[in-house]
Amino acid sequence: MSLPSASFQTIFGAVQPLDWLCLAPHPDDAEIGAGGTLIRLAHAGRATGILELSRGERGTQGTPEGRVAECVQAAAIMGLAWRGQLGLPDGELRDTIQGAHALAAALRAVRPRVLVVPHHHDRHPDHFGTYHLAKRAVHLAQLKKADLTGEPHRVARVLLYQGNSDIRPTLLIDVEAVQDTWAQAVLAHGSQFGGEPISETVTPEIVERRRARLTYWGTLARARYAEAFEAEDPLLVDPLAL
């Protein structure tokens, strides 16, 4: 089964090769889990992007249309080069052939060097479903004989970001310098973080709660705030940088 490369919708910026792309099961997940790193990269002139797999249409608060507007606002704050939405059903994200073909076609279109995906230890089914879907899509995107449009593309590195559960990171990134911008990007999702608390994530206290994690990881990295990632493959490190 082949799906066209236009199976995703661009909501901000232009389709282009990206240095880093973060996959978000729902609007706001990327900002919460990897937003500081994406902002740092954008400030350094790297092309960064976010692809929401769903529009969060089953969320208790907000509407799909309103959440798209929030995503656009957050993208502008972060300095993203591109933001898109795949349009898979909220609450049903999992490893399916159709979903993997749609995601693989998107990967061929924006050609990320580094792909950032939710950690598979996350308690939310859509989050660990996105992880498994991404693994299949990354494989399909590089196959010359895959039934896909677009030129084959091989993602150089996949990193996992922290969602609702604890992780054991192999990579910590200092995000102290972009904390104000990060908080603005998160709070741009006002439908989720401006009303009554629904969960430990959907709450007006989101910045305070997530910053506590950044402080913890920063302590381990001898920085004030750090974002945590896990690399499934060994990282090559220049010993002169240690």
MARLUM-536567 format. One record per residue: x negated, y negated, z negated of N, C-alpha, C in turn. Coordinates in steps of 0.02 Angstrom, whole numbers, padded with zeros to 5 digits, always signed. Layout:
XYZXYZXYZ ...
//
This chain:
-00043+00059+00000+00000+00000+00000-00044-00061+00000 -00032-00108+00044-00071-00170+00048-00029-00229+00029 -00057-00273-00012-00023-00334-00030-00064-00393-00003 -00034-00446+00020-00070-00502+00048-00110-00539-00004 -00164-00573+00018-00206-00611-00028-00167-00669-00058 -00112-00689-00028-00071-00743-00054-00019-00718-00104 -00029-00658-00133+00018-00631-00181+00015-00670-00247 -00035-00714-00255-00038-00758-00313-00018-00828-00292 -00003-00870-00342+00015-00940-00329-00037-00985-00360 -00063-01032-00321-00108-01083-00348-00067-01139-00379 -00082-01155-00443-00046-01209-00477-00091-01268-00492 -00156-01259-00484-00203-01314-00497-00267-01302-00456 -00293-01356-00426-00356-01350-00389-00346-01315-00323 -00401-01287-00298-00400-01255-00232-00435-01187-00237 -00412-01140-00197-00444-01074-00193-00516-01083-00169 -00562-01056-00206-00633-01063-00191-00672-01010-00229 -00734-00996-00211-00775-00949-00250-00788-00979-00319 -00779-00937-00370-00785-00960-00439-00846-00928-00472 -00878-00966-00516-00931-00938-00557-00901-00893-00611 -00850-00919-00646-00816-00881-00699-00741-00884-00688 -00708-00827-00697-00635-00824-00695-00611-00787-00757 -00563-00817-00792-00534-00786-00852-00464-00761-00835 -00450-00698-00848-00383-00670-00840-00344-00679-00905 -00284-00707-00899-00241-00718-00957-00176-00680-00947 -00157-00637-00994-00092-00604-00987-00034-00653-00984 -00040-00708-01023+00012-00759-01026-00020-00828-01026 +00017-00880-01010-00009-00948-01017-00032-00960-01089 -00088-00991-01097-00122-01010-01160-00171-00959-01186 -00168-00896-01165-00215-00845-01190-00287-00862-01174 -00300-00887-01114-00369-00903-01094-00397-00960-01135 -00356-01012-01147-00379-01069-01187-00397-01046-01257 -00355-01005-01287-00366-00983-01355-00429-00940-01360 -00437-00892-01315-00491-00844-01321-00557-00863-01291 -00556-00903-01237-00618-00918-01201-00622-00990-01178 -00577-01033-01204-00573-01101-01178-00635-01142-01187 -00668-01136-01246-00728-01175-01257-00783-01159-01209 -00792-01095-01194-00843-01074-01146-00828-01100-01076 -00764-01095-01055-00745-01120-00989-00757-01195-00984 -00742-01231-01038-00753-01304-01037-00828-01320-01033 -00868-01285-01072-00941-01295-01068-00967-01284-00998 -00945-01231-00966-00967-01215-00899-00945-01269-00850 -00882-01291-00856-00857-01344-00812-00897-01408-00820 -00914-01426-00882-00954-01486-00894-01023-01479-00863 -01047-01418-00856-01113-01406-00826-01110-01401-00750 -01050-01411-00722-01043-01410-00649-01027-01343-00619 -01011-01294-00662-00993-01227-00636-00919-01225-00618 -00903-01187-00567-00834-01180-00545-00800-01127-00588 -00752-01148-00628-00718-01103-00674-00644-01101-00658 -00612-01045-00676-00541-01038-00662-00506-00992-00711 -00440-00996-00709-00397-00952-00750-00343-00924-00704 -00329-00860-00712-00274-00827-00677-00228-00796-00728 -00167-00823-00734-00117-00792-00777-00086-00734-00739 -00081-00676-00772-00050-00619-00739+00026-00624-00742 +00053-00656-00794+00125-00668-00798+00137-00741-00813 +00199-00762-00809+00217-00832-00824+00242-00840-00895 +00238-00787-00935+00262-00790-01004+00336-00802-01009 +00373-00775-00960+00445-00791-00956+00487-00759-01011 +00460-00710-01046+00498-00679-01100+00479-00707-01169 +00438-00757-01171+00420-00787-01235+00479-00819-01269 +00478-00820-01336+00534-00847-01374+00545-00921-01360 +00491-00957-01351+00494-01029-01342+00471-01049-01272 +00500-01103-01246+00479-01129-01182+00514-01095-01123 +00504-01123-01064+00531-01096-01002+00473-01084-00954 +00482-01040-00904+00427-01029-00856+00406-01094-00821 +00454-01135-00803+00438-01198-00769+00399-01245-00815 +00421-01250-00877+00387-01292-00925+00317-01268-00940 +00309-01202-00941+00243-01175-00956+00195-01184-00898 +00220-01185-00837+00177-01201-00780+00150-01272-00786 +00194-01318-00804+00172-01388-00813+00119-01393-00868 +00128-01355-00922+00078-01355-00975+00011-01326-00951 +00014-01275-00910-00047-01246-00882-00084-01296-00839 -00048-01334-00799-00079-01385-00757-00113-01438-00799 -00078-01460-00852-00107-01511-00896-00170-01485-00930 -00168-01423-00954-00227-01394-00987-00284-01386-00938 -00270-01366-00876-00322-01358-00825-00358-01423-00812 -00320-01478-00810-00351-01544-00799-00395-01563-00858 -00373-01550-00918-00412-01566-00978-00478-01526-00977 -00474-01463-00957-00533-01419-00958-00581-01431-00900 -00557-01464-00848-00599-01474-00789-00605-01412-00746 -00553-01370-00745-00554-01309-00705-00557-01326-00631 -00588-01282-00592-00588-01289-00520-00525-01260-00489 -00496-01210-00524-00437-01176-00496-00398-01143-00553 -00332-01142-00545-00290-01103-00590-00233-01073-00549 -00219-01010-00561-00166-00976-00524-00125-00930-00567 -00070-00905-00539-00027-00858-00574-00010-00801-00527 -00014-00740-00555-00003-00680-00514+00071-00661-00511 +00110-00680-00562+00182-00668-00560+00203-00598-00577 +00161-00560-00613+00182-00494-00637+00230-00503-00696 +00272-00453-00710+00323-00462-00762+00294-00465-00832 +00313-00516-00868+00294-00525-00938+00321-00466-00979 +00279-00440-01023+00300-00384-01064+00290-00316-01032 +00268-00315-00969+00260-00251-00933+00191-00245-00900 +00142-00281-00925+00076-00280-00894+00040-00215-00912 +00024-00177-00861-00010-00113-00871-00043-00094-00805 -00081-00040-00807-00119-00017-00749-00071+00018-00700 -00049-00020-00649-00008+00008-00596-00042-00005-00529 -00027+00036-00480-00058+00028-00414-00039-00040-00384 +00025-00058-00388+00047-00121-00358+00013-00180-00392 +00012-00180-00459-00021-00234-00495-00094-00238-00481 -00128-00180-00477-00200-00179-00463-00215-00206-00393 -00173-00189-00344-00182-00215-00276-00173-00291-00275 -00123-00316-00311-00112-00388-00313-00171-00424-00345 -00195-00397-00401-00252-00428-00435-00316-00422-00394 -00327-00365-00363-00387-00356-00322-00387-00405-00263 -00329-00417-00233-00325-00466-00179-00343-00535-00203 -00320-00552-00264-00337-00618-00293-00412-00622-00306 -00442-00569-00331-00514-00569-00343-00553-00578-00278 -00529-00549-00224-00562-00559-00160-00555-00631-00135 -00501-00663-00155-00490-00732-00132-00534-00782-00169 -00540-00775-00236-00577-00825-00275-00648-00800-00293 -00663-00736-00283-00731-00708-00283-00771-00728-00345 -00747-00714-00405-00784-00733-00465-00848-00693-00473 -00900-00726-00499-00962-00691-00516-00954-00657-00584 -00924-00692-00632-00911-00665-00699-00835-00664-00709 -00810-00608-00733-00738-00600-00747-00730-00590-00822 -00686-00629-00853-00674-00624-00925-00603-00598-00935 -00597-00544-00974-00532-00511-00982-00519-00498-01056 -00455-00488-01075-00440-00474-01146-00472-00408-01168 -00488-00405-01232-00518-00344-01260-00465-00289-01266 -00487-00228-01253-00440-00171-01254-00419-00152-01325 -00452-00180-01377-00431-00166-01446-00374-00211-01468 -00354-00258-01426-00301-00304-01445-00236-00266-01460 -00198-00290-01508-00137-00255-01528-00079-00268-01480 -00083-00322-01439-00028-00340-01395-00030-00296-01332 +00024-00260-01315+00023-00215-01257+00004-00250-01192 +00025-00313-01182+00008-00348-01121-00067-00363-01118 -00098-00371-01175-00170-00387-01176-00212-00326-01158 -00200-00270-01192-00240-00211-01174-00217-00183-01107 -00155-00197-01087-00133-00178-01020-00170-00217-00967 -00184-00282-00980-00222-00323-00933-00293-00296-00926 -00323-00275-00982-00390-00246-00978-00392-00187-00930 -00346-00139-00939-00348-00079-00897-00330-00095-00824 -00284-00141-00814-00267-00163-00746-00328-00196-00713 -00364-00236-00751-00423-00270-00723-00477-00221-00703 -00486-00169-00742-00538-00119-00726-00524-00087-00658 -00461-00070-00645-00445-00040-00580-00452-00091-00524 -00430-00153-00537-00432-00205-00485-00504-00222-00466 -00549-00226-00516-00620-00240-00502-00648-00185-00457 -00630-00124-00470-00654-00068-00428-00626-00073-00358 -00561-00086-00352-00530-00090-00285-00558-00148-00244 -00570-00204-00277-00591-00264-00241-00656-00255-00204 -00699-00209-00227-00765-00201-00196-00766-00147-00142 -00711-00109-00134-00711-00054-00087-00696-00078-00016 -00740-00062+00030-00731-00083+00099-00669-00052+00131 -00653+00009+00110-00597+00045+00140-00532+00040+00099 -00532-00002+00049-00470-00012+00011-00418-00045+00056 -00355-00027+00046-00301-00054+00087-00282-00123+00062 -00328-00171+00073-00320-00239+00049-00340-00288+00103 -00311-00348+00100-00335-00401+00143-00394-00436+00110 -00433-00472+00148-00490-00508+00121-00554-00466+00123 -00610-00501+00118-00674-00467+00119-00689-00436+00050 -00720-00377+00049-00736-00345-00015-00778-00391-00059 -00767-00386-00124-00804-00428-00172-00821-00386-00233 -00884-00392-00255-00906-00357-00315-00917-00407-00371 -00880-00399-00426-00890-00440-00486-00956-00419-00519 -00999-00468-00532-01065-00452-00560-01062-00433-00633 -01016-00463-00671-01015-00451-00743-00944-00458-00769 -00923-00411-00812-00858-00415-00846-00871-00425-00921 -00840-00476-00950-00845-00489-01021-00775-00485-01052 -00772-00462-01114-00708-00455-01149-00703-00510-01202 -00645-00543-01206-00637-00596-01256-00588-00575-01310 -00593-00609-01367-00554-00591-01426-00484-00620-01422 -00435-00577-01436-00366-00599-01438-00340-00598-01509 -00297-00550-01525-00265-00547-01590-00300-00500-01639 -00348-00462-01617-00382-00413-01659-00456-00428-01663 -00488-00400-01714-00559-00410-01723-00599-00372-01671 -00657-00397-01654-00702-00364-01607-00772-00364-01636 -00816-00325-01605-00887-00325-01622-00925-00354-01562 -00935-00419-01561-00962-00452-01501-01035-00435-01489 -01054-00437-01426-01124-00431-01406-01150-00497-01378 -01106-00547-01376-01124-00613-01348-01085-00667-01386 -01121-00716-01411-01091-00774-01444-01112-00837-01407 -01064-00881-01395-01077-00943-01357-01060-01003-01400 -01108-01048-01408-01100-01109-01448-01050-01155-01413 -00996-01171-01448-00944-01215-01419-00931-01277-01462 -00978-01294-01505-00968-01351-01550-00957-01416-01511 -00996-01426-01458-00994-01491-01423-00928-01504-01386 -00888-01451-01377-00826-01460-01338-00764-01447-01380 -00770-01451-01446-00714-01435-01490-00654-01481-01480 -00666-01544-01472-00609-01590-01463-00572-01576-01398 -00609-01563-01345-00578-01548-01280-00541-01481-01284 -00572-01432-01317-00540-01367-01325-00473-01373-01361 -00472-01411-01416-00410-01419-01454-00357-01454-01412 -00376-01503-01372-00328-01537-01328-00299-01488-01277 -00342-01445-01250-00318-01397-01199-00270-01347-01230 -00285-01322-01289-00240-01276-01323-00173-01309-01338 -00175-01369-01365-00114-01403-01385-00074-01431-01326 -00104-01429-01266-00065-01446-01206-00007-01398-01197 -00012-01339-01226+00043-01289-01223+00092-01304-01279 +00123-01363-01275+00165-01388-01329+00226-01346-01344 +00252-01310-01294+00310-01268-01306+00295-01212-01355 +00233-01192-01357+00213-01136-01401+00187-01160-01468 +00156-01219-01469+00120-01239-01530+00147-01304-01560 +00205-01326-01536+00232-01388-01562+00297-01380-01601 +00321-01318-01607+00385-01307-01642+00377-01264-01703 +00429-01225-01717+00427-01182-01775+00378-01124-01764 +00344-01102-01817+00300-01044-01810+00339-00981-01796 +00316-00943-01745+00349-00880-01726+00306-00821-01747 +00241-00829-01742+00194-00775-01758+00128-00807-01779 +00078-00765-01791+00012-00791-01810-00020-00829-01752 +00005-00818-01691-00022-00852-01632+00023-00911-01612 +00087-00899-01607+00134-00953-01587+00151-00993-01650 +00110-01043-01664+00117-01082-01725+00084-01150-01716 +00109-01201-01748+00075-01267-01746+00006-01265-01776 -00010-01213-01815-00075-01207-01847-00126-01171-01803 -00111-01164-01738-00154-01122-01696-00226-01146-01695 -00238-01211-01690-00307-01235-01687-00343-01220-01753 -00310-01233-01808-00341-01219-01873-00356-01145-01881 -00308-01103-01862-00318-01031-01869-00375-01005-01825 -00376-01026-01762-00427-01002-01716-00496-01032-01731 -00495-01093-01756-00559-01125-01773-00593-01088-01831 -00553-01056-01874-00583-01016-01928-00624-00959-01899 -00599-00929-01845-00638-00876-01812-00700-00905-01780 -00693-00962-01748-00752-00993-01717-00805-01010-01768 -00783-01030-01827-00830-01045-01881-00866-00982-01904 -00829-00927-01910-00860-00864-01930-00913-00842-01880 -00895-00841-01816-00943-00820-01766-01001-00870-01762 -00986-00933-01772-01039-00983-01772-01089-00972-01828 -01065-00951-01886-01110-00936-01942-01160-00882-01922 -01136-00830-01888-01181-00776-01867-01231-00800-01815 -01211-00850-01774-01254-00874-01721-01295-00935-01742 -01290-00954-01806-01324-01014-01832-01302-01077-01794 -01238-01078-01779-01207-01136-01748-01144-01152-01788 -01114-01210-01774-01054-01227-01812-00994-01188-01788 -00985-01184-01721-00929-01148-01691-00955-01106-01633 -00931-01044-01627-00951-01002-01571-00892-00958-01549 -00888-00946-01484-00840-00897-01458-00873-00830-01449 -00834-00777-01459-00861-00709-01460-00838-00671-01399 -00885-00634-01369-00871-00592-01311-00907-00525-01320 -00881-00475-01285-00914-00410-01284-00930-00393-01212 -00992-00373-01199-01013-00349-01134-01014-00273-01136 -00978-00241-01090-00976-00168-01090-01041-00138-01061 -01077-00177-01021-01141-00155-00995-01197-00194-01028 -01256-00166-01032-01312-00201-01064-01326-00268-01030 -01343-00318-01072-01361-00384-01047-01437-00388-01040 -01460-00414-00984-01531-00426-00974-01548-00495-01003 -01593-00497-01051-01609-00559-01087-01682-00576-01077 -01696-00638-01063-01764-00663-01059-01792-00668-01129 -01845-00631-01146-01871-00634-01215-01896-00703-01235 -01914-00744-01185-01937-00812-01201-01881-00856-01225 -01818-00834-01214-01760-00873-01236-01739-00855-01307 -01769-00802-01335-01750-00779-01401-01787-00818-01456 
//
